[in-house]
Amino acid sequence: MKCGECTNTASVSITENKDLDANNELAVYYYCIDCYVSYKEKSAN
């Protein structure tokens, strides 16, 4: 699963993450946070 363009973890567009279950908002939310944190960690190095 690749990271989508997730910079605002407070408002996630489910349609932008079509590889996820469109009915599972929490999964999308946590997925977005994981991607964002991972991105920030990579940027810090």
N, C-alpha and C positions, 0 to 999 in steps of 0.2 A: 504494500500500500504506500503510495507516494504522498508526500505532504502537498496539500493544496496551498493556495495563496491565503494563508491564515495569519493576519497581523492583528486583527481585532477579535480577541477571544470572547468578547461580550456579545457580539452579534455575528452568528455564523449562518451562512446560507447553505441549507441542506442540498440544494440543487447543484452547488459547486463541488460537492463531494459525492458524486453519483456512485462511487464504488462502495459506499456505505448504505446501510438500511435507512431509507428515507423516513421511516417512521420512528427511528431511534434517535431522538434529538440529543440525549445525553451522550450517546456514543460519539456523535459528531462533535459535541462540545469538548469532551475529553480528548478526542483525536486532535482537535485543533490546538488545545493547550499543549499536548505532547509535542506536536510539530513546532509550535512557537518556542517552547522551552529549548527543544533540540536545536532550533535555528539560532537562538540567542547564544547558546553554549558554543556552537561552531563559530559564530561571529566573534566571540570573545577571545578565541584562541589565535 
